[in-house]
Amino acid sequence: MIPLALLAASTGLALSFVGERRVGIYLLIFFGAALAAIAVGTPPILADRVTIGVGVSAFVTACAVHWQWRPSHALAVALAFNGGLWCGMMRGTLVMPYECVAVVLVLLAIPGRKIVALERPAAQVALKIIAGWIAAVAILTTALPLMLTPGNVMDHKE
Amino acid sequence: MRKFIIAALLIAVTFAEPAFAHEGNIVRGGFIAGFSHPFFGLDHMLAMIAVGIWGGILGRPLIYLLPSVFPVMMAVGGVIAMAGIVIPFTEVGIALSLVTLGGLIAAERKLPVVAAIIIIGVFAICHGFAHGTELPLAADPVAYSSGFVMATGLLHIAGIGIGWLGAQSRSPALVSRISGALIALAGLYFLVGQVSA
């Protein structure tokens, strides 16, 4: 569920910076791609690969927030489509229906857009720092399931 | 008064501890354990605050790039550690990060964006590596590391807040020098401890 939430949140954050253009169009692209992927379905055998793909997409989308202050139209369409597609594919691999989480988080683009429109540097800085955190957690959620943790070793503080 | 309230809130956020009402029954190593970990290691905590202060001094775009790059590279360091790759002298690197960042803050040194990111990235890998080797096997590693990243980010923001409050004071340069010197001195203390160990 965490990779799904990270991708939806990073997509919502990225779409917050689309400038004067309507966020609704990109959200429609996101939901259209997600519904198409859900309709097609995801074979259970691909569950692990989809999880990795969602994690990588979350990282790339979060980094795109830092790429430039206002994503171009093409970049916004690509991010919305990619985010929706992977979220839809991941929805097909989850036992529990977590799509509500993704819907709520991607809709953060709407208040996020309002915050960016305030033209207050502190608010925009906060959104970009949150994107950095999402990128970091995306790395960990993608990589950690692929390796064994080293176990309980002496803490550096002890 | 307003500045005092902001300062009090920052200190409260920085040093707040979670309540362990039923500690004997919980499995250590979840989100709370990861979140609280940075607050109990003075070396890590000072480094994360220093990143925020330095970012505040450097201004845009580093005010948000440094607190973004640090957790990302820290995650990379953690993954390197868990992959079994050995990076030598990481504890020395952690101590050096305090000395370097403290010195840069004290001098109010403004470096080019790429140079600042490289410095922060290298030190973040050291910090991440140290934590990656400590990740408990019984823990929920994703929750633990998510909590850790969240706490790291809050410490960065606390650092930015300290830098901002310093910039609003009557003698901003003095605040930078004192805070930077204290961080560098703490780094020297840890460095001597590492070298003599």
Chai-1 contact restraints between the chains, C-beta under 6 A:
chainA,res_idxA,chainB,res_idxB,connection_type,confidence,min_distance_angstrom,max_distance_angstrom,comment,restraint_id
A,V125,B,I63,contact,1.0,0.0,6.0,A-B,restraint_1
A,V125,B,Y64,contact,1.0,0.0,6.0,A-B,restraint_2
A,K128,B,Y64,contact,1.0,0.0,6.0,A-B,restraint_3
A,I129,B,Y64,contact,1.0,0.0,6.0,A-B,restraint_4
A,I129,B,P67,contact,1.0,0.0,6.0,A-B,restraint_5
A,I129,B,S68,contact,1.0,0.0,6.0,A-B,restraint_6
A,G132,B,S68,contact,1.0,0.0,6.0,A-B,restraint_7
A,G132,B,P71,contact,1.0,0.0,6.0,A-B,restraint_8
A,W133,B,P71,contact,1.0,0.0,6.0,A-B,restraint_9
A,W133,B,V149,contact,1.0,0.0,6.0,A-B,restraint_10
A,W133,B,G153,contact,1.0,0.0,6.0,A-B,restraint_11
A,A135,B,V72,contact,1.0,0.0,6.0,A-B,restraint_12
A,A136,B,P71,contact,1.0,0.0,6.0,A-B,restraint_13
A,A136,B,V72,contact,1.0,0.0,6.0,A-B,restraint_14
A,A136,B,A75,contact,1.0,0.0,6.0,A-B,restraint_15
A,A136,B,V149,contact,1.0,0.0,6.0,A-B,restraint_16
A,V137,B,S146,contact,1.0,0.0,6.0,A-B,restraint_17
A,V137,B,V149,contact,1.0,0.0,6.0,A-B,restraint_18
A,I139,B,A75,contact,1.0,0.0,6.0,A-B,restraint_19
A,L140,B,A75,contact,1.0,0.0,6.0,A-B,restraint_20
A,L140,B,S145,contact,1.0,0.0,6.0,A-B,restraint_21
A,T141,B,V142,contact,1.0,0.0,6.0,A-B,restraint_22
A,A143,B,V79,contact,1.0,0.0,6.0,A-B,restraint_23
A,L144,B,P141,contact,1.0,0.0,6.0,A-B,restraint_24
A,L144,B,V142,contact,1.0,0.0,6.0,A-B,restraint_25
A,M147,B,M82,contact,1.0,0.0,6.0,A-B,restraint_26
A,M147,B,A83,contact,1.0,0.0,6.0,A-B,restraint_27
A,T149,B,M82,contact,1.0,0.0,6.0,A-B,restraint_28
A,T149,B,L135,contact,1.0,0.0,6.0,A-B,restraint_29
A,T149,B,L137,contact,1.0,0.0,6.0,A-B,restraint_30
A,T149,B,P141,contact,1.0,0.0,6.0,A-B,restraint_31
A,P150,B,T133,contact,1.0,0.0,6.0,A-B,restraint_32
A,G151,B,L137,contact,1.0,0.0,6.0,A-B,restraint_33
A,N152,B,P136,contact,1.0,0.0,6.0,A-B,restraint_34
A,N152,B,L137,contact,1.0,0.0,6.0,A-B,restraint_35
A,D155,B,E134,contact,1.0,0.0,6.0,A-B,restraint_36
A,H156,B,A130,contact,1.0,0.0,6.0,A-B,restraint_37
A,K157,B,G41,contact,1.0,0.0,6.0,A-B,restraint_38
